[in-house]
Amino acid sequence: MAQVTLKEIADILGISVTTVSKALKDYKDVSEETKKKVRELAKELDYQPNAMALSLRNQESRTIGLIIPEIAHHFFANIINGIILEAEKHGYLVIILQSNESFDLETKQIDLLLNKRVDGILMSLSNETDSLDAIRKIISNGTPLVLFDKISKMVNCSKVIIDDQKAAYEATEHLIKSGCKKIAHFRGPLNPQGSIDRFLGYKRALEDHKITYDPSLVYICNRISSQEGFDYAQQVLKDHPDVDGIFCITDLVAAGAMSYFNKNGIFVPDQISIIGFSNWPISSLLTPSLSTVDQPGTRMGKEALGILVEEINAKKKKEPIEYHLIQLPTKLIARNSSKKS
Amino acid sequence: MAQVTLKEIADILGISVTTVSKALKDYKDVSEETKKKVRELAKELDYQPNAMALSLRNQESRTIGLIIPEIAHHFFANIINGIILEAEKHGYLVIILQSNESFDLETKQIDLLLNKRVDGILMSLSNETDSLDAIRKIISNGTPLVLFDKISKMVNCSKVIIDDQKAAYEATEHLIKSGCKKIAHFRGPLNPQGSIDRFLGYKRALEDHKITYDPSLVYICNRISSQEGFDYAQQVLKDHPDVDGIFCITDLVAAGAMSYFNKNGIFVPDQISIIGFSNWPISSLLTPSLSTVDQPGTRMGKEALGILVEEINAKKKKEPIEYHLIQLPTKLIARNSSKKS
């Protein structure tokens, strides 16, 4: 059975398509009797109004676009979860695109979504993004935009982030307070703001506690992989045999480092403490269980979607839009890969 | 700057909207000179054709709908990844909805997608799904449908799955060949086909190797959580002190069980072997590293999308649609939580 059209309803009842259409929209110039007949038949045949035609009339697609660097990533998956849960509440559908950390793809995807006339766009920037022209096009196009997690401070729009610098400060301070004196940092790539902020938090915590910052204790994980954690764990012991703590950019890198130490008979945390970042579901099940920083992914998605819907509504009512900068709190989770502080 | 319309282009050039529209579509009754002017101005003003109007004309939304039980789940995140990568290649956008394992929500989401007139639907069923009426509505509506991973054999459409029974058989057989004589199974809920098939594979492997099947060695994980793995690890030792192997429905449950044994000085695999299912990214980093079965999530997503696009194209050309049943191969990954077989 194909989808029922207005014309079929009209033909069955022997009235015009216009009358059927007006009846379904409850126009005054159609009799109550006709309206009743049309509604009953529409229900019986399971008539569904053509969403595209409706959207065209309302200039509204009830669809929002989401561009995210990587879906198969625990934190982003939680954010998507939050976005979709909240979109459902507000009656929006979500089109998801994955930039794969590629700036070119991201630019193309922005065009696709504008072309599709989505009502608003949510974005977390790729690590490669170095020009903001495409993103500014969203704004000049009048489409509401909210950036989250991986943002650029140079774009004038609402943003939802965590305070990476503060979170990294707390993680590093936790190691210091538990007795670590020589703390390495397995950091992320050089470009992304989050990676920079975590590094700055690490550095500031050292300085505030009168520990001299030593750049040779900082190792760059360009792919943010467990293999890099594994390899740098071996490297840092060669470079600095007296290292006694490591703050890792994510739990995955930390798990890789811990796996190297476990395999080589180096005791965590007795000889070396490790703290990660992100609180992956399996982190509590590592041996020893991994200390980390919990990031509220689901909440971040909900907040970002909530603000976007506010802005879409304001635009509809032609009200001025006020940009928000939301910083969500993180939580230090001290487990057994670090000593009690 | 709002989006440029055909009317604005027409006004600037002092020609009719119809002429502009025809020029952009390269109609023969518009002069080359006018076409050139229109194209140049459209490019300069960054004119984007209204996708909804285009769709309405073509009866095509270039959008497909995806309903999945849970996004923040490693295996599903990989599937979504595969679907989106492949959709990108074919020029389709993907609307993602999450059923949250709720049958009611799933039914509502099917209506939403049909109402949105997506070109096709991809679905993995919720654990709760016990009536197939809503799913059959997709088919009777003439919308191409492909089920993947969590399917129902009762629906007549294309399906992409893994051979859960065979994969579970191999996992159990691996434990038997490595010397285990009393093997427990921490299984999934009673309803889903995948959970049933893994149980059947376990049972068949025992029988084929002349080990008597003992129902008291099977424990049901309704939430498929690490906590259940942890709790049942304790329970199984009480119920069967001589148990020497466990096959778990997923790595998460296995990781929970291993965490209990690690904490209580029970050596894995010397005293008890463990094998999981799914090959989570952190599973290789557990101590000991977890033996498991690798499921090709990304490939499953790509295959499902590919078949759906084939069916959408066949429908457009009014060609008959042939349903496929694709069973993707899994791979046993023997690590250190089980003995060498």
HADDOCK unambig.tbl for C-alpha pairs under 7 A between the chains (distance, minus, plus):
assign (segid A and resid 1 and name CA) (segid B and resid 140 and name CA) 5.06 0.50 0.50
assign (segid A and resid 1 and name CA) (segid B and resid 141 and name CA) 5.38 0.50 0.50
assign (segid A and resid 1 and name CA) (segid B and resid 142 and name CA) 6.62 0.50 0.50
assign (segid A and resid 2 and name CA) (segid B and resid 140 and name CA) 6.99 0.50 0.50
assign (segid A and resid 2 and name CA) (segid B and resid 141 and name CA) 4.95 0.50 0.50
assign (segid A and resid 2 and name CA) (segid B and resid 142 and name CA) 5.65 0.50 0.50
assign (segid A and resid 3 and name CA) (segid B and resid 141 and name CA) 5.86 0.50 0.50
assign (segid A and resid 48 and name CA) (segid B and resid 115 and name CA) 5.98 0.50 0.50
assign (segid A and resid 49 and name CA) (segid B and resid 115 and name CA) 6.93 0.50 0.50
assign (segid A and resid 50 and name CA) (segid B and resid 115 and name CA) 6.53 0.50 0.50
assign (segid A and resid 51 and name CA) (segid B and resid 115 and name CA) 5.82 0.50 0.50
assign (segid A and resid 51 and name CA) (segid B and resid 116 and name CA) 4.94 0.50 0.50
assign (segid A and resid 51 and name CA) (segid B and resid 117 and name CA) 6.82 0.50 0.50
assign (segid A and resid 52 and name CA) (segid B and resid 52 and name CA) 6.03 0.50 0.50
assign (segid A and resid 52 and name CA) (segid B and resid 56 and name CA) 6.43 0.50 0.50
assign (segid A and resid 52 and name CA) (segid B and resid 116 and name CA) 6.75 0.50 0.50
assign (segid A and resid 53 and name CA) (segid B and resid 56 and name CA) 6.79 0.50 0.50
assign (segid A and resid 56 and name CA) (segid B and resid 52 and name CA) 6.39 0.50 0.50
assign (segid A and resid 56 and name CA) (segid B and resid 53 and name CA) 6.79 0.50 0.50
assign (segid A and resid 71 and name CA) (segid B and resid 77 and name CA) 6.07 0.50 0.50
assign (segid A and resid 71 and name CA) (segid B and resid 81 and name CA) 6.14 0.50 0.50
assign (segid A and resid 72 and name CA) (segid B and resid 74 and name CA) 6.54 0.50 0.50
assign (segid A and resid 72 and name CA) (segid B and resid 77 and name CA) 4.66 0.50 0.50
assign (segid A and resid 72 and name CA) (segid B and resid 78 and name CA) 5.36 0.50 0.50
assign (segid A and resid 72 and name CA) (segid B and resid 81 and name CA) 6.49 0.50 0.50
assign (segid A and resid 74 and name CA) (segid B and resid 72 and name CA) 6.57 0.50 0.50
assign (segid A and resid 77 and name CA) (segid B and resid 71 and name CA) 6.09 0.50 0.50
assign (segid A and resid 77 and name CA) (segid B and resid 72 and name CA) 4.65 0.50 0.50
assign (segid A and resid 77 and name CA) (segid B and resid 77 and name CA) 6.96 0.50 0.50
assign (segid A and resid 78 and name CA) (segid B and resid 72 and name CA) 5.35 0.50 0.50
assign (segid A and resid 81 and name CA) (segid B and resid 71 and name CA) 6.13 0.50 0.50
assign (segid A and resid 81 and name CA) (segid B and resid 72 and name CA) 6.46 0.50 0.50
assign (segid A and resid 84 and name CA) (segid B and resid 97 and name CA) 6.83 0.50 0.50
assign (segid A and resid 93 and name CA) (segid B and resid 95 and name CA) 6.62 0.50 0.50
assign (segid A and resid 94 and name CA) (segid B and resid 95 and name CA) 5.39 0.50 0.50
assign (segid A and resid 94 and name CA) (segid B and resid 96 and name CA) 6.14 0.50 0.50
assign (segid A and resid 95 and name CA) (segid B and resid 93 and name CA) 6.60 0.50 0.50
assign (segid A and resid 95 and name CA) (segid B and resid 94 and name CA) 5.38 0.50 0.50
assign (segid A and resid 95 and name CA) (segid B and resid 95 and name CA) 4.25 0.50 0.50
assign (segid A and resid 95 and name CA) (segid B and resid 96 and name CA) 6.38 0.50 0.50
assign (segid A and resid 96 and name CA) (segid B and resid 94 and name CA) 6.13 0.50 0.50
assign (segid A and resid 96 and name CA) (segid B and resid 95 and name CA) 6.38 0.50 0.50
assign (segid A and resid 96 and name CA) (segid B and resid 96 and name CA) 6.82 0.50 0.50
assign (segid A and resid 97 and name CA) (segid B and resid 84 and name CA) 6.82 0.50 0.50
assign (segid A and resid 115 and name CA) (segid B and resid 48 and name CA) 5.92 0.50 0.50
assign (segid A and resid 115 and name CA) (segid B and resid 49 and name CA) 6.87 0.50 0.50
assign (segid A and resid 115 and name CA) (segid B and resid 50 and name CA) 6.52 0.50 0.50
assign (segid A and resid 115 and name CA) (segid B and resid 51 and name CA) 5.85 0.50 0.50
assign (segid A and resid 116 and name CA) (segid B and resid 51 and name CA) 4.91 0.50 0.50
assign (segid A and resid 116 and name CA) (segid B and resid 52 and name CA) 6.77 0.50 0.50
assign (segid A and resid 117 and name CA) (segid B and resid 51 and name CA) 6.82 0.50 0.50
assign (segid A and resid 140 and name CA) (segid B and resid 1 and name CA) 5.14 0.50 0.50
assign (segid A and resid 141 and name CA) (segid B and resid 1 and name CA) 5.34 0.50 0.50
assign (segid A and resid 141 and name CA) (segid B and resid 2 and name CA) 5.03 0.50 0.50
assign (segid A and resid 141 and name CA) (segid B and resid 3 and name CA) 5.88 0.50 0.50
assign (segid A and resid 142 and name CA) (segid B and resid 1 and name CA) 6.47 0.50 0.50
assign (segid A and resid 142 and name CA) (segid B and resid 2 and name CA) 5.64 0.50 0.50
assign (segid A and resid 255 and name CA) (segid B and resid 285 and name CA) 6.27 0.50 0.50
assign (segid A and resid 256 and name CA) (segid B and resid 285 and name CA) 6.53 0.50 0.50
assign (segid A and resid 259 and name CA) (segid B and resid 285 and name CA) 5.77 0.50 0.50
assign (segid A and resid 282 and name CA) (segid B and resid 282 and name CA) 6.98 0.50 0.50
assign (segid A and resid 285 and name CA) (segid B and resid 255 and name CA) 6.28 0.50 0.50
assign (segid A and resid 285 and name CA) (segid B and resid 256 and name CA) 6.54 0.50 0.50
assign (segid A and resid 285 and name CA) (segid B and resid 259 and name CA) 5.75 0.50 0.50
assign (segid A and resid 286 and name CA) (segid B and resid 286 and name CA) 5.42 0.50 0.50
assign (segid A and resid 286 and name CA) (segid B and resid 287 and name CA) 6.79 0.50 0.50
assign (segid A and resid 287 and name CA) (segid B and resid 286 and name CA) 6.80 0.50 0.50
assign (segid A and resid 287 and name CA) (segid B and resid 287 and name CA) 5.85 0.50 0.50
